[in-house]
Amino acid sequence: MNLASFDVLVVGAGIAGSSLVLQLRALRPDITIAVIDKAEFPREKVCGCCLNHRAIHALESLPGFAGYVPTGHPLEAFKFFTSGAPAVSVTLPRSIAISRGLLDNALLFAIRRTNVQSFAGTQALRTWTDNDLRYIEVRRGGRTETLSASLVIACDGLGGPFARWAGLAKPVSAPRKIGASVILESGAFSRLQDRAISMFHGREGYAGIVRLEDRRWNVAACLRVDRLDGRSPTNALRELLKTHGIELPAETQVSVTPPLHRKVRRPWKNRLLLAGDAAGYHEPFTGEGMAWALEAAGALAPLAACGWSIRMARMWEKTWRRQQGKRTVLRSLAAVLDHERLTQAVAQVAHILPAAPNLTVRELNRTSRHV
């Protein structure tokens, strides 16, 4: 059964997908646009839940969203702790912590006011194309149906299937890292700084803890698969934090991500574009991830507004490669964190020369910087 046909169909109503839809609608009020997501909203998801200055600026600049930007919990500092080295403290430019349930639902609410059709609880099953349209078979409300569009943009995240279905995803020999996250009640941690990202590093990986807008705590971790040693992600996170004197409540159970790895050969195929984490994943630390998603959507929207063409797809590929290439600093930092002694040495230097990490964070937050 054919449910509907659109000019543009966006898969994924997260940060990248929703912000892309809002910008595309502002540029092209004359075309039909739809967005689908496998989740029902509101929903939480594994995320650090931090918005840095660049991300906040991009959100506030979204067409049709100015009156809907939720109020987050202010963040003023980034605190880094690793065994064998003094703590490192970095001042953050304007930053907030905000739950993904609140933020993503606010974005979807704004979308629904723009004459864009949205289908939550809709899971993509497969995709194919002919010369004029791309088709997606979906399961929605217990029924299997078919959607079609002149252009499909997959913002379906780290574990999304579209890159794999299109033969664009590079193979992974073995997963190296996974993400893990849990939201805990307000009384879970008594000794953490209220307006800071507190990051704890250890043999298992690293974990960041922030206070959310409703006073709950968000714990998000990047865990080394080869150092789980048969433990569950929950127990590995528990041991990591315990080395720093932080205790997780006994009943804690974390949610986990697919492997934290996504590389693609290029971000397009016939009538299909990839954006956000679906087009490549890099580890963020102080809210860069959501800034990347918002800025990728901002760069893609004017291209997608022109409609599908090979020329447009190649222009997006050029922009995407430039964006990927400008994440060297954080790629290097992620590599350092894989080695305990190297991390300790870098932390020692950062403690002695605090201007260096502060300058790096200020540079990453410059709104004129295109990433």
C-alpha positions as CSV (number, residue, x, y, z in Angstrom):
1,M,0.0,0.0,0.0
2,N,1.4,3.5,-0.9
3,L,0.9,5.8,2.1
4,A,2.1,9.0,0.4
5,S,4.7,10.6,-1.9
6,F,6.7,13.7,-1.1
7,D,9.3,16.0,-2.6
8,V,11.7,15.4,0.3
9,L,11.5,12.7,3.0
10,V,13.8,13.0,6.0
11,V,14.5,9.8,8.1
12,G,15.2,10.6,11.7
13,A,13.7,13.3,13.9
14,G,16.7,13.9,16.1
15,I,18.8,17.1,16.1
16,A,20.1,16.8,12.5
17,G,16.8,15.7,10.9
18,S,14.5,18.1,12.7
19,S,16.7,21.2,12.2
20,L,17.1,20.3,8.6
21,V,13.4,20.0,8.1
22,L,12.8,23.5,9.7
23,Q,15.4,25.1,7.5
24,L,14.2,23.3,4.4
25,R,10.6,24.4,5.0
26,A,11.7,28.0,5.4
27,L,13.6,27.9,2.2
28,R,10.9,26.0,0.2
29,P,7.4,26.5,1.5
30,D,6.1,25.3,-1.8
31,I,7.3,21.6,-1.6
32,T,6.0,18.6,0.3
33,I,8.2,17.5,3.1
34,A,7.8,14.6,5.6
35,V,9.9,13.3,8.5
36,I,9.7,9.8,10.0
37,D,11.3,8.3,13.1
38,K,11.1,4.8,14.6
39,A,10.6,6.2,18.1
40,E,7.5,7.6,19.7
41,F,7.9,11.0,21.2
42,P,8.8,12.3,23.7
43,R,11.7,9.9,24.2
44,E,15.1,9.9,25.8
45,K,18.2,8.6,24.0
46,V,21.8,7.9,24.8
47,C,23.5,11.3,24.7
48,G,25.8,13.6,26.7
49,C,22.9,16.2,26.7
50,C,25.2,19.2,26.4
51,L,24.8,22.2,24.0
52,N,27.9,24.3,23.6
53,H,27.8,28.0,22.6
54,R,27.8,27.2,18.9
55,A,25.0,24.7,19.3
56,I,22.9,27.2,21.2
57,H,23.5,29.9,18.6
58,A,22.5,27.5,15.8
59,L,19.3,26.5,17.7
60,E,18.3,30.1,18.4
61,S,18.8,30.8,14.6
62,L,16.5,28.0,13.4
63,P,13.5,29.3,11.4
64,G,10.3,28.7,13.3
65,F,12.0,27.6,16.5
66,A,12.8,30.9,18.2
67,G,9.8,30.7,20.5
68,Y,10.2,27.0,21.4
69,V,13.9,26.8,22.5
70,P,13.6,25.1,25.9
71,T,15.5,26.4,28.9
72,G,18.4,24.1,29.9
73,H,20.6,23.9,33.0
74,P,23.5,26.4,32.7
75,L,27.0,25.0,32.5
76,E,30.1,27.1,33.4
77,A,33.0,24.6,33.6
78,F,34.4,21.4,32.3
79,K,36.1,19.3,35.0
80,F,38.4,16.4,34.0
81,F,39.6,13.7,36.4
82,T,42.0,10.9,35.7
83,S,44.0,8.8,38.2
84,G,47.6,9.9,38.7
85,A,47.2,13.5,37.6
86,P,45.6,16.6,39.1
87,A,42.1,17.7,38.0
88,V,41.8,19.9,35.0
89,S,39.3,22.7,35.0
90,V,38.2,24.6,31.9
91,T,35.9,27.6,31.7
92,L,33.0,27.1,29.3
93,P,31.4,29.8,27.1
94,R,27.6,29.9,27.2
95,S,26.6,26.2,27.5
96,I,23.6,24.3,28.8
97,A,22.6,20.7,29.6
98,I,19.2,19.6,28.4
99,S,17.5,16.3,28.2
100,R,17.0,14.9,24.7
101,G,13.4,14.1,25.5
102,L,12.7,17.8,26.1
103,L,14.8,19.1,23.2
104,D,13.8,16.7,20.5
105,N,10.1,16.9,21.4
106,A,10.3,20.7,21.2
107,L,11.8,20.5,17.7
108,L,9.1,18.0,16.6
109,F,6.4,20.3,17.9
110,A,7.9,23.2,15.9
111,I,7.9,21.0,12.8
112,R,4.3,20.1,13.2
113,R,3.4,23.8,13.0
114,T,5.0,24.2,9.6
115,N,2.8,22.0,7.5
116,V,5.3,19.2,7.5
117,Q,3.9,15.7,7.9
118,S,5.6,13.7,10.7
119,F,5.3,10.0,11.3
120,A,6.6,8.8,14.7
121,G,6.7,5.1,15.5
122,T,7.6,4.4,11.9
123,Q,10.4,2.0,11.2
124,A,12.1,1.8,7.8
125,L,12.5,-1.8,6.6
126,R,14.2,-1.4,3.2
127,T,14.8,1.2,0.4
128,W,15.1,1.1,-3.4
129,T,15.0,3.5,-6.2
130,D,14.1,4.0,-9.9
131,N,15.0,6.9,-12.1
132,D,12.5,9.4,-10.6
133,L,11.8,8.3,-7.0
134,R,13.3,6.6,-4.0
135,Y,11.0,4.3,-2.1
136,I,11.0,3.2,1.6
137,E,9.0,0.3,2.9
138,V,8.0,1.1,6.5
139,R,6.2,-0.5,9.4
140,R,3.7,1.8,11.1
141,G,0.9,1.0,13.4
142,G,1.3,-2.8,12.8
143,R,1.0,-2.3,9.0
144,T,3.6,-2.4,6.3
145,E,3.4,0.5,3.8
146,T,5.5,2.3,1.2
147,L,6.6,5.9,1.1
148,S,8.3,7.6,-1.8
149,A,10.1,10.8,-2.4
150,S,12.2,12.6,-5.0
151,L,14.9,13.0,-2.4
152,V,15.4,11.0,0.8
153,I,17.8,12.4,3.5
154,A,18.8,9.8,6.1
155,C,19.6,11.4,9.5
156,D,19.0,8.0,11.1
157,G,22.0,8.1,13.5
158,L,24.9,6.0,14.4
159,G,23.2,2.6,14.0
160,G,20.9,3.7,11.2
161,P,20.6,1.2,8.3
162,F,20.5,3.5,5.3
163,A,24.2,3.9,4.8
164,R,24.5,0.1,5.0
165,W,21.5,-0.5,2.7
166,A,23.0,1.9,0.1
167,G,26.4,0.2,0.3
168,L,28.0,3.4,1.6
169,A,29.1,2.3,5.1
170,K,32.7,1.2,5.5
171,P,33.0,-2.2,7.2
172,V,34.1,-2.5,10.8
173,S,36.3,-5.4,11.8
174,A,35.3,-5.4,15.4
175,P,33.6,-2.8,17.6
176,R,36.1,-0.8,19.8
177,K,33.8,1.4,21.8
178,I,30.1,1.7,22.8
179,G,28.1,4.5,24.4
180,A,26.2,4.0,27.6
181,S,23.8,6.4,29.3
182,V,21.4,6.7,32.2
183,I,19.4,9.5,33.8
184,L,19.3,9.4,37.6
185,E,17.3,11.3,40.2
186,S,18.4,14.6,41.6
187,G,19.9,13.1,44.8
188,A,22.1,10.6,43.2
189,F,25.3,12.7,43.4
190,S,26.0,15.1,46.3
191,R,29.6,16.1,45.7
192,L,29.6,17.1,42.0
193,Q,29.6,20.7,40.9
194,D,26.1,21.7,39.9
195,R,27.1,23.8,36.8
196,A,29.8,21.7,35.4
197,I,30.5,18.8,33.0
198,S,32.3,16.4,35.3
199,M,34.3,13.9,33.2
200,F,36.0,10.8,34.8
201,H,38.6,8.8,32.9
202,G,39.8,5.3,33.6
203,R,40.8,2.0,32.2
204,E,37.3,1.2,30.9
205,G,36.9,4.6,29.1
206,Y,35.4,7.8,30.3
207,A,32.1,9.1,31.6
208,G,30.6,12.6,31.8
209,I,28.0,13.6,34.3
210,V,25.8,16.8,34.1
211,R,22.8,18.2,35.9
212,L,19.7,18.5,33.6
213,E,17.0,21.2,33.4
214,D,14.8,19.2,35.8
215,R,17.5,18.7,38.4
216,R,18.1,15.0,37.4
217,W,21.6,13.8,36.5
218,N,22.6,12.6,33.0
219,V,25.5,10.1,33.0
220,A,26.9,9.3,29.5
221,A,30.0,7.1,28.9
222,C,32.2,5.9,26.2
223,L,33.4,2.4,27.1
224,R,36.2,0.3,25.6
225,V,34.7,-3.0,24.4
226,D,38.1,-4.8,24.9
227,R,38.2,-3.7,28.5
228,L,34.7,-4.8,29.6
229,D,36.4,-8.1,30.7
230,G,33.0,-10.0,30.6
231,R,31.3,-7.3,32.6
232,S,28.0,-5.6,31.6
233,P,28.3,-2.0,30.5
234,T,26.5,-1.1,33.7
235,N,29.1,-2.8,35.9
236,A,32.0,-1.4,33.8
237,L,30.6,2.1,34.3
238,R,30.1,1.4,37.9
239,E,33.8,0.4,38.4
240,L,35.0,3.4,36.3
241,L,33.2,5.9,38.5
242,K,34.1,4.0,41.7
243,T,37.8,4.6,41.1
244,H,37.0,8.3,41.5
245,G,34.8,7.9,44.6
246,I,31.6,8.2,42.7
247,E,28.9,5.6,43.4
248,L,26.1,4.7,41.1
249,P,22.8,3.7,42.8
250,A,22.4,0.0,43.2
251,E,19.4,-0.2,40.9
252,T,21.1,1.6,37.9
253,Q,20.8,0.0,34.5
254,V,22.3,1.8,31.5
255,S,21.1,2.0,27.9
256,V,23.7,1.4,25.3
257,T,24.4,2.5,21.7
258,P,25.6,0.6,18.7
259,P,29.4,0.6,18.3
260,L,30.7,4.2,18.3
261,H,32.0,3.9,14.8
262,R,30.5,5.2,11.5
263,K,32.6,5.9,8.4
264,V,31.1,6.1,4.9
265,R,32.7,6.2,1.5
266,R,30.6,9.2,0.5
267,P,27.4,10.8,1.8
268,W,25.1,10.1,-1.1
269,K,23.7,7.6,-3.6
270,N,20.9,7.9,-6.1
271,R,18.3,10.2,-4.6
272,L,19.7,9.5,-1.1
273,L,21.8,11.8,1.1
274,L,23.3,11.0,4.5
275,A,23.7,13.7,7.3
276,G,24.5,13.9,11.0
277,D,25.9,10.8,12.7
278,A,24.6,8.7,9.8
279,A,27.3,10.3,7.6
280,G,30.2,9.7,10.1
281,Y,30.7,9.7,13.9
282,H,33.3,11.5,16.0
283,E,33.5,11.6,19.8
284,P,32.3,14.9,21.3
285,F,33.2,16.1,24.7
286,T,31.6,19.5,25.6
287,G,28.6,19.7,23.4
288,E,30.3,19.6,20.0
289,G,28.1,16.7,18.8
290,M,24.9,18.7,18.6
291,A,26.7,21.7,17.2
292,W,28.0,19.4,14.3
293,A,24.5,18.1,13.7
294,L,23.0,21.6,13.6
295,E,25.7,23.0,11.3
296,A,25.6,20.0,8.9
297,A,21.8,20.6,8.6
298,G,22.4,24.3,8.0
299,A,24.9,23.5,5.2
300,L,22.7,20.8,3.6
301,A,19.3,22.7,3.6
302,P,20.1,25.2,0.8
303,L,21.5,22.4,-1.3
304,A,18.5,20.0,-0.7
305,A,16.2,23.0,-1.5
306,C,17.4,22.8,-5.1
307,G,16.1,19.3,-5.5
308,W,17.9,16.1,-6.4
309,S,20.7,16.1,-8.9
310,I,24.1,14.5,-9.2
311,R,25.6,18.0,-9.1
312,M,23.8,18.8,-5.9
313,A,24.9,15.5,-4.3
314,R,28.6,16.2,-5.2
315,M,28.3,19.7,-3.7
316,W,27.1,18.1,-0.5
317,E,30.0,15.6,-0.6
318,K,32.5,18.4,-1.0
319,T,30.9,20.3,2.0
320,W,30.8,17.1,4.1
321,R,34.4,16.3,3.5
322,R,35.4,19.8,4.5
323,Q,33.3,19.4,7.7
324,Q,34.8,16.0,8.5
325,G,38.3,17.3,8.0
326,K,37.9,20.1,10.5
327,R,37.4,17.8,13.5
328,T,41.1,16.9,13.9
329,V,41.4,18.4,17.4
330,L,38.7,16.2,18.9
331,R,39.8,13.1,17.0
332,S,43.3,13.6,18.5
333,L,41.8,14.0,22.0
334,A,39.8,10.8,21.6
335,A,43.0,9.0,20.6
336,V,44.8,10.3,23.6
337,L,42.1,9.1,26.0
338,D,42.6,5.5,24.7
339,H,46.0,5.5,26.5
340,E,46.0,5.9,30.3
341,R,49.6,7.1,30.7
342,L,49.3,9.5,27.8
343,T,46.1,10.9,29.2
344,Q,47.8,11.4,32.6
345,A,50.7,13.2,30.9
346,V,48.4,15.5,28.9
347,A,46.4,16.2,32.1
348,Q,49.6,17.2,33.9
349,V,50.5,19.7,31.2
350,A,46.9,21.1,31.1
351,H,47.0,21.6,34.8
352,I,50.3,23.5,34.6
353,L,49.4,25.4,31.5
354,P,45.6,26.0,31.8
355,A,45.6,28.6,29.1
356,A,46.0,25.8,26.5
357,P,42.8,23.8,27.1
358,N,40.8,27.1,27.7
359,L,42.0,28.4,24.3
360,T,41.0,25.1,22.6
361,V,37.5,25.2,24.1
362,R,37.0,28.9,23.1
363,E,38.1,28.1,19.6
364,L,35.7,25.1,19.4
365,N,32.9,27.5,20.5
366,R,33.4,30.3,18.0
367,T,30.2,30.8,16.1
368,S,32.1,31.9,13.0
369,R,33.9,28.6,12.8
370,H,32.2,26.2,10.3
371,V,32.6,22.6,11.3
